[in-house]
Amino acid sequence: MTLVLDPPRARGPWTVAALCDRSVLHHGRSGAVWFVARKVPVAILLFDGTRLAAFDPAGRPLDPDGLEAVCPGVIRAMTGGSMGGQEGA
């Protein structure tokens, strides 16, 4: 699994982004090459300027610190570092 944060998008006071599992498989045989790519959202992140919230695609809450553990830098990318030591709080 390769987790990738899509570019965060700001609209009014909200910033939203999807954390996705991305993979590309390739194979070659008998002079032919083929690729299979997929990108599946695993979390939706919302930042309102003071609080970061995360949800799975079904809408269940996720712990932002847990996402940070598997995808380092996701909190800073979403908040611009503005949570000042309160990351995930």
N, C-alpha and C positions, 0 to 999 in steps of 0.2 A: 504494500500500500504506500502510495506517495501522496501525502496531503499537501494541498496547495490552496492558499487563500486567494480568491478572486479579488481584483482591485476593489477596495471599499468605495462605495458611492454615497455621497452626501446629498441629502434633500432636506432643506430646512434644518431643524435641529438634530435630525437623525442621520446616522451613518449606518449603512447596511452592507454586508458582504456574505458570500457563501464560502465555507470551507469545504473543499471537494477532494475526493479520492480520484486521482488521475493515473491512468496507466496506458502504456503503448506496448503492444506485443508485435514482434516481427519474426518472420521466418522466411527462409529461402530454400528452394529445392528445384533441381533440374532447370536452372536458368530463370526461375520465376521467384519473385519476392512479393510478399504480402504483409500488410500491416493491419492491426486491429487496435483501435483506440477507444477509450471510454473515459467519461468524466461523470462522477456521481456525487451529488451534494451529501455531506455527512452532518453539516451543521450550518445554521443561519445565525449570524451574529448581528446584534443591534447595539448601537452606542448612542445615547442621548446627550452626550456632553459631560455627564457625571457618572453614569452607570453603564456597565457592559452586561448585556444579557445574551445567552446563547440557547438555541433550541435545535432539536433534531428535526428532520424533514416532516415528521408526524406532529410536531408542535410540543413535544415533551421538553421541559427545561433541562439544560446541560450546565455543568460547572465550567465556567471559563478557565479556571486554573487547570482543570483536567485537559482541556483543549491545548492550553499552553504547554503542558507536559509532553504531549504527542506532536505538537507543531510549534516549537519555540519561536517567539517573536510575534505570534498572532495577536496578543493583547496590545502590544506597542503599535502594530500596524493598524489596528482598529481605532486606538485612542490617541495616536500621535504622541504617546508618552504622557498624556495629560492626567493620568490617574495617580501619579506621584506616589508610588509605593502601595497603593490600594488596589493593585491589579486584581481583577476578578471579584472585588468586593461589591 
